[in-house]
Amino acid sequence: MSTQMEKAREGKISDEMKLVAEDEKLSAEEIRRGVAEGTIAICANINHTSLKPRGVGKGLRTKVNANIGTSSTFPDIEPELLKLDEAVKCGADSVMDLSTGNNIDLSRKKIIERSPIMVGTVPIYQATVNAIKNHGAVVSMTEEDLLHTIEDQAKDGADFMTLHCGVTRAAIEKLRTQRREMDIVSRGGSFIAGWILHNERENPLYERYDDILDICAKYDVTISLGDGMRPGCIADATDRAQLTELITLGDLVDRAWRRGVQVMVEGPGHVPYNQIEANMKLEKKICRNAPFYVLGPLVTDIAPGYDHITAAIGGTLAAISGADFLCYVTPAEHLCLPTIQDVHDGVIVSRIAAHAADLAKGIKGAEEWDLKMARARKMLDWDEQINLAIDPELARKKRADRNDVNETACSMCGEYCAVKIVSKYFDSPVCPCID
């Protein structure tokens, strides 16, 4: 069976490409061309039967991902399924199952079966848990353990997988010589780095990359090349270890495309505002405009409890500068496993950042949404304003809580509403509240 990329290169327009084109209000040929050249990825595993495909990449609406999944502290899958439902309800384009609790296989299968949006996984998490159970230590994990886990997750329907193939001995050596404030904060990156240092061998995800490509081609899994050396604090941004890994990822993009496998590249998590644009443009240059997936980036380290906001500030500039996919950050980041409300807040705030960037980039449909809101506000049409809101439930509650039922303006301005006052002096249109 051909992958989406192989079909696109053959000049074929798949059903998935047609659905993405309809969603993006673009032609199917534009989508096919982007998939063929690698600037657009359609993450659609052949075994994810409940999926409504979406595209990620150049010229498309900026997408938003929500992370969910069990932990050893909270191993129950049911709350995570409710978080999935909330993420879908709030407009997320994908979820990633980051489960490390008991029965990871069951968690993944239930999430994929229930999800109408893209599902990503991080195979090293499960491989690590299994290695501890079966061998007593992460560093005793074998190459075959990793490949077996990747194939199992592909077979189950994972649409994209984060694989930390760029955490090489060379990148670790750069980290050792330059030093960092926080070393490695990527969980997957730390597992691979520990394995490399203990075994004094190269990263098996890097050495067995061709075998991984064969698995991904079989199920049409999109590889999301993980940023295991990403900076974990502002002080560590854009250093030698991060850039060494990025150069390696650029090479791996080329190899994936030669095999007909779709690929995305993951980007840094903590970056000062003045370095974000340079980071995005550097990644796009080195990785030949492959879709770029960023965590935030967070623009300051001092806001635990508000990191969804620090991430949205960075995410807007990142998307304007080239990022195609924003991984949400919740208010619980750096503190605890997120609640359903945290998931809600994280998705909504990330969607605001994504939409703000789409407005600036001129993405089709973005300006029209804002224009409809402006017109509804001029007419003091509260029902339409609420329907157009990115979070209608919150808008409806705020309106009801602090306004009289018959109030045509709002309790902020009351009788001094600027819209009402100015409307008296213009012929057309006027809001219906003006006599």
C-alpha positions in Angstrom: 0.0 0.0 0.0 1.3 3.5 -0.9 1.8 6.2 1.6 0.1 9.6 1.2 3.5 11.0 0.0 3.9 8.2 -2.6 0.4 8.7 -3.9 1.0 12.5 -4.2 4.2 12.0 -6.1 2.4 9.7 -8.5 -0.1 12.5 -9.2 -2.9 10.8 -7.3 -5.3 12.7 -5.1 -6.4 10.5 -2.2 -9.6 10.8 -0.3 -7.6 12.2 2.6 -6.2 14.9 0.5 -9.7 15.8 -0.7 -10.9 16.1 2.9 -8.0 18.2 3.9 -8.6 20.5 0.9 -12.2 20.9 2.0 -11.3 21.7 5.6 -8.7 24.3 4.5 -10.8 25.8 1.7 -8.0 25.1 -0.8 -7.9 23.0 -4.0 -7.1 19.3 -3.7 -4.2 19.8 -6.2 -2.6 22.4 -3.8 -2.7 19.8 -1.0 -1.4 17.0 -3.3 1.5 19.2 -4.3 2.4 20.1 -0.7 2.3 16.4 0.3 4.5 15.4 -2.6 7.2 18.0 -1.8 7.0 17.3 2.0 5.8 20.8 3.1 2.4 19.3 4.1 1.9 16.2 6.1 -1.4 14.3 6.4 -1.0 12.3 9.6 -3.5 9.4 8.9 -2.5 5.9 9.9 -4.4 3.3 7.7 -5.6 1.6 10.9 -7.1 4.8 12.5 -10.6 4.2 11.2 -12.4 6.9 13.2 -10.1 9.7 12.0 -11.2 12.8 10.1 -7.9 13.6 8.4 -6.2 17.0 8.7 -3.2 18.5 7.2 -0.2 20.2 8.9 2.2 22.5 7.0 2.8 25.3 4.6 -0.2 27.5 3.7 -2.6 25.6 6.1 -4.3 26.7 9.3 -2.0 26.5 12.3 -2.8 23.3 14.1 -3.0 22.7 17.9 -2.1 19.5 19.8 -3.2 18.5 23.3 -1.2 16.1 25.4 -3.0 13.5 27.5 -2.1 10.2 29.0 -1.8 8.2 32.2 1.1 8.4 34.7 2.4 6.1 37.4 0.7 8.4 39.9 -2.6 8.5 38.0 -2.8 5.2 36.0 -6.6 5.2 35.3 -7.4 5.7 31.6 -11.0 6.9 32.1 -10.0 10.5 33.1 -7.7 10.7 30.1 -10.6 9.7 27.8 -12.6 12.6 29.3 -9.7 14.9 28.6 -9.7 13.6 25.0 -13.4 14.5 24.7 -12.7 17.9 26.1 -9.8 18.5 23.7 -12.0 17.6 20.8 -14.8 19.8 22.0 -12.5 22.7 22.4 -11.2 22.4 18.8 -7.9 20.6 19.2 -6.5 19.1 15.9 -4.7 16.2 17.6 -3.9 14.6 20.9 -0.7 12.9 22.0 -1.0 9.8 24.2 2.0 10.2 26.6 0.9 7.3 28.9 3.4 5.8 31.3 1.0 4.2 33.7 -0.3 0.7 33.9 -1.5 -1.1 30.7 -0.2 1.4 28.2 -1.4 -0.7 25.3 -5.0 -0.5 26.5 -4.8 3.2 27.0 -3.5 3.8 23.5 -6.1 1.5 21.9 -9.0 3.2 23.7 -7.7 6.7 22.8 -7.2 5.9 19.1 -10.6 4.1 18.9 -12.4 7.1 20.4 -10.5 9.9 18.7 -11.8 11.6 15.5 -8.6 13.7 15.5 -5.0 12.8 14.9 -3.3 10.7 17.7 0.4 10.9 18.3 2.5 8.7 20.6 6.1 8.5 22.0 7.2 4.9 21.7 10.3 5.3 23.9 8.0 5.9 26.9 6.4 2.4 26.6 9.7 0.8 25.6 11.3 2.3 28.8 8.5 1.1 31.0 8.7 -2.4 29.5 12.5 -2.4 29.9 12.2 -1.7 33.6 9.7 -4.5 34.0 11.5 -7.0 31.8 15.2 -6.2 32.3 15.2 -4.2 35.5 16.6 -1.0 34.0 16.1 1.4 31.1 19.7 1.0 30.0 19.1 -2.7 29.4 16.6 -2.0 26.7 17.5 -3.6 23.3 17.1 -2.3 19.8 14.5 -5.0 19.2 12.5 -3.8 22.2 12.3 -0.4 20.6 11.4 -1.6 17.1 8.8 -4.0 18.5 7.2 -1.1 20.4 7.2 1.2 17.4 5.5 -1.5 15.2 2.9 -2.3 17.9 1.9 1.4 18.1 1.8 1.7 14.4 -0.3 -1.4 14.1 -2.8 0.1 16.6 -3.3 3.2 14.5 -1.0 5.9 15.8 -1.0 8.7 13.2 2.3 10.2 14.1 5.2 9.2 16.5 7.7 11.3 18.3 11.1 9.6 17.8 14.2 11.0 19.4 16.5 10.0 16.5 18.7 13.1 16.8 20.0 12.5 20.3 23.3 11.3 19.1 26.7 10.8 20.8 27.8 14.0 19.0 24.9 16.0 20.5 25.6 14.7 24.0 29.3 15.6 23.6 28.3 19.2 22.7 26.1 19.3 25.8 29.0 18.0 27.9 31.5 20.5 26.6 29.3 23.7 26.6 27.3 22.8 29.7 23.7 23.9 30.4 21.7 25.2 33.4 19.2 22.4 33.0 20.9 19.7 30.9 18.2 17.5 29.3 14.5 18.1 30.1 13.0 16.0 27.4 11.8 12.7 29.0 12.5 10.7 25.9 15.7 12.5 25.3 16.9 11.7 28.8 16.1 8.0 28.3 18.0 7.8 25.1 21.0 9.8 26.5 21.2 7.6 29.6 21.2 4.5 27.3 23.9 5.9 25.1 26.2 6.9 28.0 25.7 3.6 29.9 26.2 1.4 26.8 28.8 3.6 25.1 27.0 3.1 21.8 25.1 5.2 19.3 21.4 5.9 19.6 19.5 2.8 18.3 16.8 5.1 16.9 19.4 6.7 14.8 21.3 3.5 13.8 18.1 1.6 12.9 16.4 4.5 11.2 15.9 2.6 7.9 14.1 -0.2 9.8 11.9 2.5 11.4 11.1 4.0 8.0 10.0 0.5 6.8 7.5 0.3 9.7 6.2 3.8 9.2 5.8 3.2 5.4 3.8 0.0 6.1 1.1 1.8 8.1 1.6 5.4 6.7 2.8 6.7 10.1 4.2 10.3 10.0 7.5 10.6 11.9 7.7 13.5 14.2 11.4 13.9 14.8 11.7 14.7 18.5 13.8 17.5 20.0 15.4 15.5 22.8 18.0 18.3 23.2 15.5 21.1 23.4 16.3 23.9 26.0 14.5 23.5 29.3 15.0 27.1 30.4 15.6 30.5 28.7 19.3 30.4 29.6 19.8 27.2 27.5 18.1 28.4 24.3 19.8 28.1 20.9 23.0 26.4 22.2 25.3 23.9 20.5 23.5 20.8 21.6 20.2 22.0 20.3 21.6 23.0 16.9 23.7 19.8 16.6 20.5 17.8 17.0 18.7 20.0 14.5 21.3 19.5 11.8 21.0 15.7 12.3 17.2 16.0 12.0 17.6 17.8 8.7 19.5 14.8 7.3 16.8 12.4 8.7 14.1 14.5 6.9 15.8 13.8 3.6 16.1 10.1 4.3 12.4 9.8 5.3 11.3 11.6 2.1 13.4 9.3 0.0 11.5 6.4 1.5 8.2 8.1 0.9 7.5 8.6 4.6 6.0 11.8 5.8 7.9 13.7 8.5 7.5 16.7 10.9 10.2 18.2 13.0 9.8 19.2 16.6 11.2 22.4 18.0 12.4 24.1 21.2 10.3 24.6 24.3 11.9 27.6 26.2 13.1 30.4 23.9 13.4 34.2 24.7 11.1 36.2 22.6 13.9 37.9 20.6 15.3 34.4 19.5 12.0 32.8 18.3 12.0 34.1 14.8 15.6 33.1 14.2 14.9 29.6 15.6 11.9 29.1 13.3 13.7 30.3 10.2 16.8 28.2 11.0 14.7 25.0 11.4 12.8 25.7 8.1 16.1 26.2 6.3 17.9 23.2 7.6 14.9 20.9 7.3 13.8 22.0 3.9 10.4 23.5 5.0 9.2 20.3 6.5 6.2 20.9 8.9 7.5 22.3 12.2 5.9 21.4 15.5 6.8 23.5 18.6 6.1 23.2 22.3 5.1 26.8 23.1 7.8 28.0 23.0 7.7 29.5 26.5 9.1 33.0 26.6 9.9 33.1 30.3 10.6 30.6 33.1 8.9 32.5 36.0 5.2 31.8 35.5 4.2 28.4 36.9 0.4 28.3 36.9 0.3 30.6 33.9 2.6 28.8 31.5 -0.3 28.4 29.0 0.0 32.2 28.6 3.8 32.3 28.3 3.5 29.6 25.7 0.8 31.4 23.7 2.9 34.5 23.6 5.8 32.5 22.1 3.5 30.4 20.0 2.0 33.3 18.1 5.4 34.6 17.0 6.6 31.0 16.3 3.6 30.4 14.0 4.1 33.8 12.2 7.7 32.9 11.7 7.2 29.4 10.2 5.9 27.0 12.8 2.9 24.9 11.5 1.8 23.0 14.7 1.6 24.3 18.3 1.7 21.8 21.1 -0.4 23.3 23.9 0.9 24.1 27.3 -1.5 24.0 30.2 -1.6 25.9 33.5 -0.3 22.7 35.1 2.9 22.6 33.2 6.0 22.1 35.5 3.6 21.5 38.4 1.3 18.4 38.0 -0.7 16.2 35.7 -3.3 18.5 34.0 -7.0 18.3 34.9 -9.9 18.5 32.4 -10.1 22.2 33.1 -6.4 22.6 32.4 -6.8 20.8 29.1 -9.7 23.1 28.2 -7.6 26.2 29.1 -4.5 24.9 27.3 -6.4 24.2 24.0 -8.3 27.4 23.9 -5.3 29.6 24.6 -3.2 27.7 22.0 -6.0 28.1 19.5 -6.0 31.9 20.1 -2.3 32.0 19.5 -2.7 29.9 16.3 -5.5 32.1 15.0 -3.6 35.3 15.7 -0.8 33.9 13.6 -3.1 32.8 10.9 -4.5 36.3 10.7 -1.0 37.7 10.3 -0.1 35.1 7.6 -3.3 35.7 5.7 -4.5 32.1 6.0 -7.8 31.6 4.2 -10.9 32.0 6.5 -9.0 33.7 9.4 -9.9 37.3 8.6 -13.5 36.4 7.8 -14.0 35.0 11.3 -12.8 38.3 12.9 -14.9 40.4 10.5 -18.1 38.5 11.4 -17.3 39.2 15.1 -16.8 42.9 14.4 -20.1 43.1 12.6 -21.9 41.3 15.4 -20.4 43.7 18.0 -21.5 46.7 16.0 -25.0 45.4 15.9 -24.8 44.5 19.6 -25.9 41.0 18.5 -25.0 39.1 21.6 -26.2 35.7 20.4 -24.0 35.9 17.3 -21.0 37.2 19.3 -21.3 34.2 21.6 -21.7 31.8 18.7 -18.6 33.2 17.1 -16.5 33.1 20.2 -13.6 30.7 20.4 -15.0 29.6 23.8 -18.8 30.1 23.6 -19.6 28.6 27.0 -17.3 31.0 28.8 -18.6 34.0 26.8 -22.2 33.0 27.5 -21.5 32.6 31.2 -19.7 36.0 31.5 -22.5 37.7 29.7 -25.2 36.2 31.8 -23.4 36.6 35.2 -22.8 40.4 35.0 -25.6 41.8 32.8 -29.3 42.3 33.3 -31.4 40.1 31.0 -32.7 43.0 29.0 -29.4 44.9 28.8 -28.7 45.7 25.1 -25.2 47.0 25.8 -23.0 45.6 28.6 -22.5 46.4 32.2 -19.0 47.8 31.5 -20.4 50.8 29.6 -24.1 50.7 30.2 -25.9 53.8 28.9 -22.5 55.2 27.8 -22.0 52.4 25.2 -19.8 53.9 22.4 -21.4 51.7 19.8 -24.9 52.9 20.7 -23.9 56.6 20.9 -22.0 56.7 17.6 -24.7 54.6 15.8 -27.2 57.6 16.3 -25.1 59.7 13.9 -24.6 57.2 11.0 -27.3 56.4 8.5 -26.5 52.7 8.0 -26.2 50.2 9.4 -27.4 50.8 13.0 -27.8 48.4 15.8 -31.4 47.4 16.5 -31.2 49.0 20.0 -31.3 52.5 18.6 -34.7 54.2 18.2 
